[in-house]
C-alpha cells in the first residue's frame, strides 16, 4: 500500500473526479510540480495550501493530516 505524505490532496482531487493537470492549473503550476506536492517530494507553498483548502472547502489542518475533521474553521469577515 502506498503511503503519501499529503495523500489527502490526492484523495480530495480523486473524489471530485479532477486530474492533476486541472488542479495544477488552479494553482498556476505544472502538472509535474503538482504531482510532486501530492507525493511529498516538493513542499507546496502556503498560498497553494490556502487555495486548495478554499477550493475543497476543508481546513488546512485536514489537508495536511493534522485532523480528521473536514469542516473549515469559521472564516474571518472581510472588512468593507
CORURMO-V926865 format. One line per field, one symbol per residue. ss: DSSP state (H for helix, E for strand, L for the rest). psi: psi as a letter, one per 40 degrees, with the letter a starting at -180 (. if undefined). A space follows every 10 residues. Layout:
ss = ???
psi = ???
This chain:
ss = LLLLLLHHHH HHHHHLLLLH HHHHHHHLLL HHHHHHHHHL LLLLLHHHHH HHHHHHLLLH HHHLLLLLLL LLLLLLLLLL
psi = hhhidfdddd dddddefiid ddddddefii ddddddddee dihiiddddd dddddefiid dddeeeiehd hiihiihih.
